[in-house]
Amino acid sequence: MLIYSAAPDGRVNESLGVCTALTNLMQTLGLASSGVGLWSLAWLIAIIMAANGVYALADKVGI
């Protein structure tokens, strides 16, 4: 119900699609972690999050 209340008018389906895609991604990463090890996957996620932070900061500053 939180998605329905947080989504802008007329964009609930889009919000549900993003939620479903993220859920599937997390399940896939969970499957991958069983094959390559949890620590390597944790580092990969940390690197991706750091890269997103740098990208967002560069966009905010205007670089």
Summary of the structure (lengths in Angstrom):
residues: 63
radius of gyration: 15.8
end to end distance: 38.2
largest distance: 41.8
contacts: 118
relative contact order: 0.07
helix: 86%
strand: 0%
